[in-house]
Amino acid sequence: MSALILGFFASCWFGWAQEKPPPVWRSPLIVGAVLSLIVAVVGAVYAWRNWSGGSVLGEPGAMRRYGIIVGVEFGIAAVGAAVIALCGGGEYIAA
């Protein structure tokens, strides 16, 4: 699932970076987008083949820890976005 999720979002980021890159960056960005989609597809196949297997999130307290970690990540991202916006770089904040 990690390969699926990270591959998917990497392809999004590589695609987003293709909006106005310098001309010499175009090919590496396309290669990165394609490779990350391949990683996502491989991750999806492995996830599908092992869907009935156990999950590390099935352990007692794991979901609570996961929720705390995700909450902290989003909080840090919000603070970072606010700092970027206050410094006049609002166009650099991801949707």
DRENTORKOL-3810 file (N, C-alpha, C; in nm, 4 decimals):
REM DRENTORKOL-3810
@n.u->0.0827; n.v->-0.1192; n.w->0.0000; ca.u->0.0000; ca.v->0.0000; ca.w->0.0000; c.u->0.0871; c.v->0.1256; c.w->0.0000
@n.u->0.2026; n.v->0.1178; n.w->0.0663; ca.u->0.2924; ca.v->0.2342; ca.w->0.0659; c.u->0.3387; c.v->0.2656; c.w->-0.0750
@n.u->0.3750; n.v->0.1632; n.w->-0.1507; ca.u->0.4190; ca.v->0.1859; ca.w->-0.2887; c.u->0.3052; c.v->0.2443; c.w->-0.3716
@n.u->0.1852; n.v->0.1948; n.w->-0.3528; ca.u->0.0693; ca.v->0.2466; ca.w->-0.4257; c.u->0.0468; c.v->0.3941; c.w->-0.3931
@n.u->0.0413; n.v->0.4261; n.w->-0.2655; ca.u->0.0120; ca.v->0.5634; ca.w->-0.2238; c.u->0.1244; c.v->0.6586; c.w->-0.2632
@n.u->0.2485; n.v->0.6207; n.w->-0.2296; ca.u->0.3604; ca.v->0.7106; ca.w->-0.2600; c.u->0.3834; c.v->0.7226; c.w->-0.4105
@n.u->0.3657; n.v->0.6131; n.w->-0.4841; ca.u->0.3792; ca.v->0.6195; ca.w->-0.6294; c.u->0.2748; c.v->0.7097; c.w->-0.6917
@n.u->0.1502; n.v->0.6988; n.w->-0.6430; ca.u->0.0430; ca.v->0.7839; ca.w->-0.6947; c.u->0.0723; c.v->0.9315; c.w->-0.6705
@n.u->0.1070; n.v->0.9651; n.w->-0.5463; ca.u->0.1311; ca.v->1.1055; ca.w->-0.5155; c.u->0.2582; c.v->1.1578; c.w->-0.5814
@n.u->0.3583; n.v->1.0723; n.w->-0.5974; ca.u->0.4781; ca.v->1.1154; ca.w->-0.6702; c.u->0.4419; c.v->1.1506; c.w->-0.8140
@n.u->0.3560; n.v->1.0697; n.w->-0.8761; ca.u->0.3153; ca.v->1.1017; ca.w->-1.0131; c.u->0.2382; c.v->1.2334; c.w->-1.0176
@n.u->0.1592; n.v->1.2595; n.w->-0.9147; ca.u->0.0887; ca.v->1.3889; ca.w->-0.9075; c.u->0.1884; c.v->1.5033; c.w->-0.8972
@n.u->0.2884; n.v->1.4885; n.w->-0.8118; ca.u->0.3863; ca.v->1.5949; ca.w->-0.7925; c.u->0.4701; c.v->1.6161; c.w->-0.9186
@n.u->0.5114; n.v->1.5065; n.w->-0.9821; ca.u->0.5866; ca.v->1.5209; ca.w->-1.1071; c.u->0.4993; c.v->1.5857; c.w->-1.2148
@n.u->0.3720; n.v->1.5508; n.w->-1.2174; ca.u->0.2818; ca.v->1.6126; ca.w->-1.3146; c.u->0.2608; c.v->1.7596; c.w->-1.2864
@n.u->0.2449; n.v->1.7931; n.w->-1.1596; ca.u->0.2255; ca.v->1.9319; ca.w->-1.1191; c.u->0.3488; c.v->2.0141; c.w->-1.1553
@n.u->0.4663; n.v->1.9551; n.w->-1.1412; ca.u->0.5911; ca.v->2.0264; ca.w->-1.1708; c.u->0.6064; c.v->2.0561; c.w->-1.3195
@n.u->0.5262; n.v->1.9935; n.w->-1.4034; ca.u->0.5378; ca.v->2.0146; ca.w->-1.5474; c.u->0.4605; c.v->2.1373; c.w->-1.5954
@n.u->0.4076; n.v->2.2153; n.w->-1.5036; ca.u->0.3299; ca.v->2.3323; ca.w->-1.5444; c.u->0.4156; c.v->2.4331; c.w->-1.6204
@n.u->0.5260; n.v->2.4757; n.w->-1.5626; ca.u->0.6141; ca.v->2.5737; ca.w->-1.6286; c.u->0.7610; c.v->2.5444; c.w->-1.5960
@n.u->0.8098; n.v->2.4255; n.w->-1.6259; ca.u->0.9498; ca.v->2.3981; ca.w->-1.5924; c.u->1.0437; c.v->2.4553; c.w->-1.6989
@n.u->1.1710; n.v->2.4704; n.w->-1.6639; ca.u->1.2688; ca.v->2.5037; ca.w->-1.7678; c.u->1.2689; c.v->2.3911; c.w->-1.8716
@n.u->1.2943; n.v->2.4222; n.w->-1.9961; ca.u->1.2874; ca.v->2.3196; ca.w->-2.1016; c.u->1.3715; c.v->2.1945; c.w->-2.0753
@n.u->1.4878; n.v->2.2106; n.w->-2.0137; ca.u->1.5726; ca.v->2.0931; ca.w->-1.9898; c.u->1.5170; c.v->2.0012; c.w->-1.8817
@n.u->1.4217; n.v->2.0475; n.w->-1.8027; ca.u->1.3625; ca.v->1.9659; ca.w->-1.6962; c.u->1.2461; c.v->1.8821; c.w->-1.7462
@n.u->1.1921; n.v->1.9128; n.w->-1.8621; ca.u->1.0713; ca.v->1.8455; ca.w->-1.9114; c.u->1.0888; c.v->1.6937; c.w->-1.9178
@n.u->1.1950; n.v->1.6455; n.w->-1.9811; ca.u->1.2160; ca.v->1.5000; ca.w->-1.9952; c.u->1.2342; c.v->1.4301; c.w->-1.8607
@n.u->1.3186; n.v->1.4806; n.w->-1.7687; ca.u->1.3302; ca.v->1.4144; ca.w->-1.6392; c.u->1.1987; c.v->1.4112; c.w->-1.5613
@n.u->1.1185; n.v->1.5154; n.w->-1.5736; ca.u->0.9892; ca.v->1.5162; ca.w->-1.5046; c.u->0.8949; c.v->1.4121; c.w->-1.5628
@n.u->0.8967; n.v->1.3966; n.w->-1.6937; ca.u->0.8127; ca.v->1.2943; ca.w->-1.7571; c.u->0.8581; c.v->1.1555; c.w->-1.7156
@n.u->0.9899; n.v->1.1333; n.w->-1.7151; ca.u->1.0429; ca.v->1.0031; ca.w->-1.6709; c.u->1.0031; c.v->0.9761; c.w->-1.5266
@n.u->1.0149; n.v->1.0764; n.w->-1.4403; ca.u->0.9749; ca.v->1.0599; ca.w->-1.3003; c.u->0.8277; c.v->1.0280; c.w->-1.2860
@n.u->0.7431; n.v->1.0947; n.w->-1.3642; ca.u->0.5993; ca.v->1.0685; ca.w->-1.3582; c.u->0.5671; c.v->0.9261; c.w->-1.4030
@n.u->0.6303; n.v->0.8822; n.w->-1.5107; ca.u->0.6046; ca.v->0.7472; ca.w->-1.5623; c.u->0.6549; c.v->0.6418; c.w->-1.4635
@n.u->0.7764; n.v->0.6597; n.w->-1.4116; ca.u->0.8302; ca.v->0.5632; ca.w->-1.3159; c.u->0.7466; c.v->0.5561; c.w->-1.1886
@n.u->0.6999; n.v->0.6698; n.w->-1.1422; ca.u->0.6177; ca.v->0.6684; ca.w->-1.0210; c.u->0.4824; c.v->0.6030; c.w->-1.0464
@n.u->0.4280; n.v->0.6170; n.w->-1.1671; ca.u->0.3043; ca.v->0.5448; ca.w->-1.1990; c.u->0.3286; c.v->0.3938; c.w->-1.2037
@n.u->0.4449; n.v->0.3526; n.w->-1.2522; ca.u->0.4788; ca.v->0.2102; ca.w->-1.2527; c.u->0.4879; c.v->0.1587; c.w->-1.1094
@n.u->0.5504; n.v->0.2360; n.w->-1.0211; ca.u->0.5584; ca.v->0.1978; ca.w->-0.8797; c.u->0.4178; c.v->0.1859; c.w->-0.8209
@n.u->0.3293; n.v->0.2788; n.w->-0.8539; ca.u->0.1919; ca.v->0.2752; ca.w->-0.8031; c.u->0.1185; c.v->0.1505; c.w->-0.8526
@n.u->0.1355; n.v->0.1168; n.w->-0.9790; ca.u->0.0686; ca.v->-0.0019; ca.w->-1.0342; c.u->0.1222; c.v->-0.1294; c.w->-0.9682
@n.u->0.2541; n.v->-0.1383; n.w->-0.9525; ca.u->0.3125; ca.v->-0.2556; ca.w->-0.8862; c.u->0.2613; c.v->-0.2644; c.w->-0.7426
@n.u->0.2567; n.v->-0.1518; n.w->-0.6743; ca.u->0.2028; ca.v->-0.1498; ca.w->-0.5379; c.u->0.0575; c.v->-0.1922; c.w->-0.5330
@n.u->-0.0212; n.v->-0.1494; n.w->-0.6318; ca.u->-0.1629; ca.v->-0.1885; ca.w->-0.6365; c.u->-0.1777; c.v->-0.3382; c.w->-0.6577
@n.u->-0.0941; n.v->-0.3948; n.w->-0.7443; ca.u->-0.1003; ca.v->-0.5394; ca.w->-0.7695; c.u->-0.0654; c.v->-0.6167; c.w->-0.6427
@n.u->0.0414; n.v->-0.5764; n.w->-0.5753; ca.u->0.0794; ca.v->-0.6446; ca.w->-0.4518; c.u->-0.0270; c.v->-0.6278; c.w->-0.3441
@n.u->-0.0840; n.v->-0.5094; n.w->-0.3330; ca.u->-0.1895; ca.v->-0.4873; ca.w->-0.2339; c.u->-0.3106; c.v->-0.5748; c.w->-0.2634
@n.u->-0.3476; n.v->-0.5837; n.w->-0.3891; ca.u->-0.4632; ca.v->-0.6654; ca.w->-0.4274; c.u->-0.4373; c.v->-0.8136; c.w->-0.3982
@n.u->-0.3159; n.v->-0.8610; n.w->-0.4296; ca.u->-0.2831; ca.v->-1.0023; ca.w->-0.4092; c.u->-0.2730; c.v->-1.0385; c.w->-0.2613
@n.u->-0.2446; n.v->-0.9405; n.w->-0.1747; ca.u->-0.2273; ca.v->-0.9674; ca.w->-0.0314; c.u->-0.3330; c.v->-0.8983; c.w->0.0534
@n.u->-0.4483; n.v->-0.8729; n.w->-0.0043; ca.u->-0.5527; ca.v->-0.7948; ca.w->0.0635; c.u->-0.6011; c.v->-0.8616; c.w->0.1917
@n.u->-0.6068; n.v->-0.9926; n.w->0.1949; ca.u->-0.6610; ca.v->-1.0618; ca.w->0.3117; c.u->-0.5571; c.v->-1.0805; c.w->0.4218
@n.u->-0.4340; n.v->-1.0406; n.w->0.3978; ca.u->-0.3303; ca.v->-1.0519; ca.w->0.4996; c.u->-0.3531; c.v->-0.9532; c.w->0.6125
@n.u->-0.2823; n.v->-0.9694; n.w->0.7199; ca.u->-0.2965; ca.v->-0.8807; ca.w->0.8344; c.u->-0.2411; c.v->-0.7424; c.w->0.8057
@n.u->-0.2716; n.v->-0.6526; n.w->0.8950; ca.u->-0.2256; ca.v->-0.5149; ca.w->0.8827; c.u->-0.1593; c.v->-0.4732; c.w->1.0127
@n.u->-0.0565; n.v->-0.3949; n.w->1.0024; ca.u->0.0096; ca.v->-0.3434; ca.w->1.1210; c.u->-0.0847; c.v->-0.2514; c.w->1.1984
@n.u->-0.1837; n.v->-0.1932; n.w->1.1297; ca.u->-0.2808; ca.v->-0.1073; ca.w->1.1972; c.u->-0.3849; c.v->-0.1868; c.w->1.2751
@n.u->-0.3787; n.v->-0.3187; n.w->1.2666; ca.u->-0.4711; ca.v->-0.4019; ca.w->1.3423; c.u->-0.4290; c.v->-0.4218; c.w->1.4864
@n.u->-0.3078; n.v->-0.3841; n.w->1.5202; ca.u->-0.2584; ca.v->-0.3984; ca.w->1.6568; c.u->-0.3269; c.v->-0.2976; c.w->1.7481
@n.u->-0.3449; n.v->-0.3318; n.w->1.8763; ca.u->-0.4094; ca.v->-0.2394; ca.w->1.9705; c.u->-0.3338; c.v->-0.1063; c.w->1.9798
@n.u->-0.4051; n.v->0.0016; n.w->1.9686; ca.u->-0.3478; ca.v->0.1350; ca.w->1.9807; c.u->-0.2834; c.v->0.1887; c.w->1.8542
@n.u->-0.2717; n.v->0.1067; n.w->1.7512; ca.u->-0.2033; ca.v->0.1494; ca.w->1.6295; c.u->-0.2808; c.v->0.2593; c.w->1.5569
@n.u->-0.4117; n.v->0.2466; n.w->1.5489; ca.u->-0.4914; ca.v->0.3485; ca.w->1.4788; c.u->-0.4846; c.v->0.4827; c.w->1.5510
@n.u->-0.4814; n.v->0.4791; n.w->1.6842; ca.u->-0.4706; ca.v->0.6043; ca.w->1.7610; c.u->-0.3371; c.v->0.6721; c.w->1.7319
@n.u->-0.2282; n.v->0.5955; n.w->1.7354; ca.u->-0.0968; ca.v->0.6518; ca.w->1.7036; c.u->-0.0944; c.v->0.7065; c.w->1.5614
@n.u->-0.1535; n.v->0.6326; n.w->1.4687; ca.u->-0.1591; ca.v->0.6763; ca.w->1.3287; c.u->-0.2340; c.v->0.8096; c.w->1.3183
@n.u->-0.3467; n.v->0.8199; n.w->1.3859; ca.u->-0.4251; ca.v->0.9439; ca.w->1.3837; c.u->-0.3480; c.v->1.0618; c.w->1.4405
@n.u->-0.2734; n.v->1.0379; n.w->1.5477; ca.u->-0.1927; ca.v->1.1449; ca.w->1.6068; c.u->-0.0843; c.v->1.1896; c.w->1.5093
@n.u->-0.0164; n.v->1.0936; n.w->1.4478; ca.u->0.0899; ca.v->1.1269; ca.w->1.3530; c.u->0.0345; c.v->1.2059; c.w->1.2347
@n.u->-0.0774; n.v->1.1610; n.w->1.1790; ca.u->-0.1383; ca.v->1.2322; ca.w->1.0658; c.u->-0.1818; c.v->1.3720; c.w->1.1081
@n.u->-0.2381; n.v->1.3847; n.w->1.2276; ca.u->-0.2786; ca.v->1.5160; ca.w->1.2770; c.u->-0.1605; c.v->1.6114; c.w->1.2907
@n.u->-0.0486; n.v->1.5608; n.w->1.3442; ca.u->0.0717; ca.v->1.6432; ca.w->1.3570; c.u->0.1234; c.v->1.6836; c.w->1.2189
@n.u->0.1240; n.v->1.5887; n.w->1.1233; ca.u->0.1687; ca.v->1.6211; ca.w->0.9872; c.u->0.0847; c.v->1.7325; c.w->0.9258
@n.u->-0.0472; n.v->1.7211; n.w->0.9384; ca.u->-0.1347; ca.v->1.8234; ca.w->0.8808; c.u->-0.1163; c.v->1.9576; c.w->0.9523
@n.u->-0.0957; n.v->1.9531; n.w->1.0839; ca.u->-0.0713; ca.v->2.0764; ca.w->1.1579; c.u->0.0554; c.v->2.1454; c.w->1.1115
@n.u->0.1635; n.v->2.0679; n.w->1.0939; ca.u->0.2894; ca.v->2.1253; ca.w->1.0464; c.u->0.2727; c.v->2.1793; c.w->0.9045
@n.u->0.1999; n.v->2.1066; n.w->0.8201; ca.u->0.1759; ca.v->2.1537; ca.w->0.6837; c.u->0.0960; c.v->2.2841; c.w->0.6841
@n.u->-0.0012; n.v->2.2959; n.w->0.7725; ca.u->-0.0811; ca.v->2.4180; ca.w->0.7809; c.u->0.0042; c.v->2.5363; c.w->0.8264
@n.u->0.0902; n.v->2.5126; n.w->0.9252; ca.u->0.1791; ca.v->2.6193; ca.w->0.9716; c.u->0.2743; c.v->2.6603; c.w->0.8587
@n.u->0.3300; n.v->2.5624; n.w->0.7884; ca.u->0.4194; ca.v->2.5925; ca.w->0.6764; c.u->0.3489; c.v->2.6711; c.w->0.5680
@n.u->0.2256; n.v->2.6323; n.w->0.5354; ca.u->0.1495; ca.v->2.7047; ca.w->0.4332; c.u->0.1209; c.v->2.8475; c.w->0.4773
@n.u->0.0910; n.v->2.8651; n.w->0.6061; ca.u->0.0655; ca.v->3.0000; ca.w->0.6566; c.u->0.1910; c.v->3.0866; c.w->0.6476
@n.u->0.3060; n.v->3.0297; n.w->0.6820; ca.u->0.4313; ca.v->3.1057; ca.w->0.6738; c.u->0.4607; c.v->3.1433; c.w->0.5288
@n.u->0.4418; n.v->3.0483; n.w->0.4379; ca.u->0.4652; ca.v->3.0774; ca.w->0.2961; c.u->0.3709; c.v->3.1880; c.w->0.2477
@n.u->0.2442; n.v->3.1801; n.w->0.2876; ca.u->0.1471; ca.v->3.2823; ca.w->0.2468; c.u->0.1836; c.v->3.4185; c.w->0.3041
@n.u->0.2259; n.v->3.4221; n.w->0.4303; ca.u->0.2630; ca.v->3.5498; ca.w->0.4922; c.u->0.3881; c.v->3.6103; c.w->0.4299
@n.u->0.4719; n.v->3.5269; n.w->0.3722; ca.u->0.5937; ca.v->3.5755; ca.w->0.3063; c.u->0.5690; c.v->3.6113; c.w->0.1600
@n.u->0.4430; n.v->3.6047; n.w->0.1166; ca.u->0.4085; ca.v->3.6442; ca.w->-0.0205; c.u->0.4269; c.v->3.5364; c.w->-0.1236
@n.u->0.4380; n.v->3.4112; n.w->-0.0829; ca.u->0.4580; ca.v->3.3029; ca.w->-0.1782; c.u->0.3360; c.v->3.2136; c.w->-0.1917
@n.u->0.2178; n.v->3.2704; n.w->-0.1837; ca.u->0.0949; ca.v->3.1930; ca.w->-0.1894; c.u->0.0810; c.v->3.1023; c.w->-0.3094
@n.u->0.1435; n.v->3.1392; n.w->-0.4224; ca.u->0.1338; ca.v->3.0561; ca.w->-0.5421; c.u->0.2129; c.v->2.9277; c.w->-0.5282
@n.u->0.2956; n.v->2.9164; n.w->-0.4244; ca.u->0.3751; ca.v->2.7953; ca.w->-0.4030; c.u->0.3078; c.v->2.6968; c.w->-0.3086
@n.u->0.1900; n.v->2.7283; n.w->-0.2591; ca.u->0.1192; ca.v->2.6406; ca.w->-0.1667; c.u->0.0367; c.v->2.5419; c.w->-0.2474
@n.u->0.0567; n.v->2.4140; n.w->-0.2181; ca.u->-0.0179; ca.v->2.3101; ca.w->-0.2892; c.u->-0.1651; c.v->2.3137; c.w->-0.2491
@n.u->-0.2481; n.v->2.2699; n.w->-0.3418; ca.u->-0.3922; ca.v->2.2669; ca.w->-0.3135; c.u->-0.4169; c.v->2.1759; c.w->-0.2043
END
